[in-house]
Amino acid sequence: MPRQRVTPPRPALFLARDGVINLDHGDVHEPEGFEFVPGIFELVRHANEVGWPVVVVTNQAGIARGVFSEAAFSDLMAWVQQGFAEHGAQIDDLRYCPHHPGATVGRYRKRCGCRKPAPGMFLAAAVQLGLDLAGSLMVGNSARDMQAALAAGVSLRCWLGASAAQAGREQALAVASLAAAQALLPRHQTATDTRPAPF
């Protein structure tokens, strides 16, 4: 029998949403309030070009508080994906946590393993997509983003907008812009381009 070809794990680009993909205005759930952060299309397109899957990992406590529904969130993210497509870029996977220990909507009131700073969303994506977490890059804008990525074993963690001292306390790298994070990606394709269909 011929040997089955095994695809090696691939590094990925992990992104927080609010504050990284869009300006963080708090509980953004409609296109009218969604403003893309400068440089995000270029960053994601670069990752696409070098064969790195792009995975969004986001806490969405507004769902738990009843501010908006999971359906409204999904509709918004479909609109966001279209925005990326119009700029020649693609998000490959979306992971979100709708839970919160103090949720007002009962079914979301829980302590889970997916809400950052827990690493659950990273670990689930790694299993499903075959990712090399140690070779991956996370771009976030909070301590919990950095803590979740560290707990998942992501080796390169960029804190957008943090001071060097802030980032250092979380064993992360401070970056002033998404262009600075983009410079950390390889310049040429390093992985077989077998990215999944967009979410």
Secondary structure, DSSP 8 states (H G I E B T S, - for coil): ---------B--EEE-SBTTTB---SS--SGGG--B-TTHHHHHHHHHHTT--EEEEEE-HHHHTTSS-HHHHHHHHHHHHHHHHTTT----EEEEE--BTT-SSGGGBS--SSSTTS-HHHHHHHHHHTB-GGG-EEEESSHHHHHHHHHHT-SEEEEET--HHHHHHTT-EEESSHHHHHTTS-SS--S--------
